[in-house]
Every structure is written in structure tokens, then in C-alpha cells.
Amino acid sequence: VFLSLQLFGTIVWILVASTQVPLPLLQGWVMFVAVTAWFLSIVFLSVFLFGYANRITVNWNQADFIFHGATFVFYFGAFLLQAATTSLHHFPCKFNSTTQERILSGREYNISIAASV
């Protein structure tokens, strides 16, 4: 389970970092969630790999449940922000301009969709 979290967390991190989101605050939050969850899952994995789980008296089932629950809530919030930003694709960059320049280009739109998923 933890190795799949590492793999998908790394993919999310790469996809979000490659997007050109017009609202940097939203992209910052999405990156914060992806990087923090990735780092904490490495720490959690290291605790089990190096045998510290046997030395520390913690209810690991409850800790695992809390960790994955919190990660789900933060990733779901990040998904909503990334998807909301992606939905701005059809709006023009400048509302009073006569050119049809979009907020996200076609390539950026596709990357943003992949990052949302």
C-alpha cells in the first residue's frame, strides 16, 4: 500500500508541478498537499521498514486510519481546487480583449486534467 502511495504521489507531484495554473495560490496548495503527503508516507514507510513499529507503543491501526483519512481529505480538497482551475479553460485571458487568448492552452489544459485525475 505504501509503495503505491509513493508511486502515485510522485506522479501527482510531477503533473501538478508541470501545470501552468493561472491562480498560483491554488497550485501552491495542491503542491503542498502532494509534497507533504508524499513525504509523510515515506516517513510512515520508514517506520515499518526499519522496525520502529515494534519499539513504539502506538495503535498502528488507528494511526494508519488517521493518516489515510487525513490524506484523503487533503487530496480531495486539492482535487477540487485543481479541477475548478481546470474548468476556467474556456474563459478568455482578458475579458475586454478582442483576441481569443485562453487562460490555459490546449496542452496546459490536458496536463491540468491529468493532474486533477
C-alpha positions as CSV (number, residue, x, y, z in Angstrom):
1,V,0.0,0.0,0.0
2,F,2.8,2.4,0.9
3,L,4.7,1.8,-2.3
4,S,1.7,2.6,-4.4
5,L,1.2,5.8,-2.4
6,Q,4.8,6.7,-3.2
7,L,4.3,6.0,-6.9
8,F,1.0,7.8,-7.3
9,G,2.2,10.7,-5.0
10,T,5.2,11.2,-7.2
11,I,3.1,11.2,-10.4
12,V,0.7,13.8,-8.8
13,W,3.7,15.9,-7.8
14,I,5.2,15.8,-11.3
15,L,1.9,16.5,-13.0
16,V,0.9,19.4,-10.8
17,A,4.4,20.9,-11.0
18,S,4.2,20.8,-14.8
19,T,0.8,22.7,-14.9
20,Q,0.6,26.4,-15.6
21,V,-2.3,27.3,-13.3
22,P,-3.4,30.9,-13.6
23,L,-4.1,31.2,-9.9
24,P,-0.7,30.4,-8.2
25,L,-2.3,30.2,-4.7
26,L,-4.4,27.2,-5.8
27,Q,-1.4,25.5,-7.3
28,G,0.6,26.2,-4.2
29,W,-2.0,24.4,-2.0
30,V,-2.1,21.4,-4.4
31,M,1.7,21.2,-4.4
32,F,1.8,21.5,-0.6
33,V,-0.7,18.6,-0.2
34,A,1.1,16.4,-2.8
35,V,4.6,17.0,-1.4
36,T,3.5,16.7,2.3
37,A,1.6,13.5,1.8
38,W,4.5,12.1,-0.2
39,F,7.0,13.0,2.5
40,L,4.8,11.7,5.4
41,S,4.2,8.4,3.6
42,I,7.9,8.0,3.2
43,V,8.3,8.6,6.9
44,F,5.5,6.2,7.7
45,L,7.0,3.5,5.4
46,S,10.5,4.0,7.0
47,V,9.0,3.4,10.5
48,F,7.8,0.0,9.3
49,L,10.9,-0.9,7.2
50,F,13.4,-0.2,9.9
51,G,11.4,-1.9,12.7
52,Y,10.5,1.1,14.7
53,A,6.9,0.0,14.7
54,N,7.8,-2.8,17.2
55,R,9.6,-0.4,19.5
56,I,7.0,2.4,19.6
57,T,3.8,1.6,21.5
58,V,1.2,3.2,19.3
59,N,-2.0,1.7,18.0
60,W,-0.8,1.4,14.4
61,N,-4.2,0.5,13.0
62,Q,-5.6,3.8,14.3
63,A,-2.5,5.8,13.2
64,D,-2.9,4.3,9.7
65,F,-6.6,5.1,9.6
66,I,-6.0,8.7,10.7
67,F,-3.1,9.1,8.2
68,H,-5.1,7.8,5.3
69,G,-8.2,9.7,6.3
70,A,-6.4,13.0,6.6
71,T,-4.6,12.3,3.3
72,F,-7.9,11.6,1.6
73,V,-9.5,14.9,2.9
74,F,-6.5,16.9,1.8
75,Y,-6.2,15.2,-1.6
76,F,-9.9,15.6,-2.2
77,G,-9.7,19.3,-1.4
78,A,-6.6,19.6,-3.7
79,F,-8.6,17.8,-6.4
80,L,-11.5,20.2,-6.2
81,L,-9.1,23.2,-6.4
82,Q,-7.2,21.7,-9.4
83,A,-10.5,20.8,-11.2
84,A,-12.0,24.2,-10.5
85,T,-8.9,25.8,-12.0
86,T,-9.0,23.5,-15.0
87,S,-12.7,24.4,-15.6
88,L,-11.5,28.0,-16.3
89,H,-10.1,26.9,-19.6
90,H,-12.9,28.3,-21.7
91,F,-12.7,31.8,-20.3
92,P,-10.6,34.4,-22.2
93,C,-7.4,35.7,-20.6
94,K,-8.6,39.3,-20.9
95,F,-12.3,39.9,-20.8
96,N,-12.1,43.2,-22.8
97,S,-9.7,42.0,-25.4
98,T,-10.7,41.1,-29.0
99,T,-8.2,38.2,-29.2
100,Q,-9.2,34.7,-28.3
101,E,-6.3,34.0,-26.0
102,R,-7.4,31.5,-23.4
103,I,-6.2,31.2,-19.7
104,L,-4.9,27.7,-20.4
105,S,-3.5,26.5,-23.8
106,G,-4.6,23.1,-25.1
107,R,-1.5,21.4,-23.8
108,E,-1.8,23.0,-20.4
109,Y,-5.5,22.1,-20.3
110,N,-4.7,18.4,-20.9
111,I,-1.9,18.4,-18.3
112,S,-4.3,20.0,-15.8
113,I,-6.9,17.4,-16.5
114,A,-4.3,14.6,-15.8
115,A,-3.3,16.4,-12.6
116,S,-6.9,16.6,-11.5
117,V,-7.5,12.9,-12.1
